[in-house]
Amino acid sequence: MIIKKIILNYLWLLFLLASCDLVDNKEDVQLYLKLDQQTYSIADSLKGTFIVTNLSPNTITFKFSSSCQYGLKIRSGDTTFREIPEICATVLTSLTLRSGQSKVYEFELPLMDKEYKNLLQGNYEVETFLLNNNSTSVTKRFTIN
């Protein structure tokens, strides 16, 4: 029984290592976040674009341990109000970008918290990143009036 647990833990560790992107030089990848507007009303939806660009001369492949490839957080100060994705299928996926190639992710989500209540007036920031366990992130500020 103990040997079976050790083997399962070893296989799980191999799975995790295989699902991580091991790009050493983060300067080879540019992350860009654009919001459609900087000021929203309480019932609006946050709309924007998250772009990942390969700046290196080589092809880069990002590996993911789920069907979701990017994440998004809405927060104010130390409080995170919303995290996307909420649900992903547990499958191995990948994203391959040739030199100079970009992947564009467009998003639109209601300005609500985890309990699906409208966010209150105030200053917030949205952070986007790849879900490959090795990604830097990019952040933009916005206001709800």
N, C-alpha and C positions, 0 to 999 in steps of 0.2 A: 504494500500500500504506500509506503514512504517513497519507494523508488518511482512509483507511478506519479506521485505528486511532484517529485524532483523533475521528472521528464516533462510533465505538463508545464511546470514553471519555466523550464528551459525553452520549450517551444513557444510559450507566451513571450518570453524575453526576445527570442529571435523574431517573432512577429512584430513586436514593438520597434525593434531596431530597423527592421526592413521597411516599416511604415514611416520612418522619419526621413526627412530630406537632410542630407549631410553636406550641403553646399557650404564651404568654409568661408568664401568671400562674399559677404552680403552686399558689397558695392557692385557686384555683377547684376543685381536685381534692383529695379526701381519700383517702389510702391507709390501710387498716387491716388488721392481721394479728392473728389469734387462733389460738393453739395449743390443742388439746384438753386438754393437760396440760403441766406444766413439767418433770416428771421421768419418764424412760423407763428401761426395762431394755435391755440390749445387743441383744436380738433383736426389739425393738418396731419399730413403724412410726410415723413422724412424721405426725400428722394435724393439719390446720388449715384455716383459711379466710382467703383474701385478698380484701378488698373494696375496690373502686374506686367512689367516689361523686362525682358532679358537684355541687359546691356553688354554681356560678355560676347566674345567671338565664338563661343561654343554653345552647343545645345544644352539646355538645362532641363532636368526632369524633377518635378516635385512629386512626392509620394504622400498619399493621405490614407488614413486608416478608417475613413468613412466616406459616404457619398457626398458629404459637404466639403467644399474646398476653401471657403473663406468664412471668417467670423466677424461679428460686429458687436460693439458694446456701446450703450448710451449711458453716460454717467454725469454726475455733478459732484465735484470734490471727490471724496472717498466712497461715495455711494453709487453703486451700479444699479440702474433702474431696469435695464433690459439687456439680454444677451441673445444674439442670433448666431447660429441656428439653434432652434429649440429641440429639434428631432432630426437625426440622421440615421441612415441605414449603415450597419456595420459591414462594410465591404472595402476592399482595397481599390483605390482609384489613383490616377496620376494625371499630371498636367505637364506636357512637354512643350517648351518654347524654344524655337530656333533663335539664333542671334538676331536681335532687333525686333523680335516678335512680341506682341502683347496679348494678354487675356483681359477682357473687359467684363466686369461683373456689375450689373445695374441692380439697384435695390430700391424698394419703396415699402415703407412700413409705417403704420400708425404710431404717433408719438404717445405710446402707452407704456406703463410699467409692467412688471412681471405678473401682476394681478389684473392686467388689462384695464387699468384706470388711466385716464388722461394724465399726462405729465403736467405739472403746475407751471405757472409762469416762472421764468428764471433763465439762467445761463447754463448750458450743457455742452458736452463734447461727445463726439462720436469717434470711436476708434475702430479701425479695420485692420485685418491681418490674415495671412494664410493659416490654415489649420494643419500645418505640417510639423508642428512641434519645434520648429526652428526659425520661425518668421519674426522679423521685426514688425513694427506696426506704424501706422500713420493716423494722425488725429486732426480733426477740425472742430472748431467751436461753432455753436449756433445758439440762438435765443428764442424762447417762446414768450410771446407777448399776450 
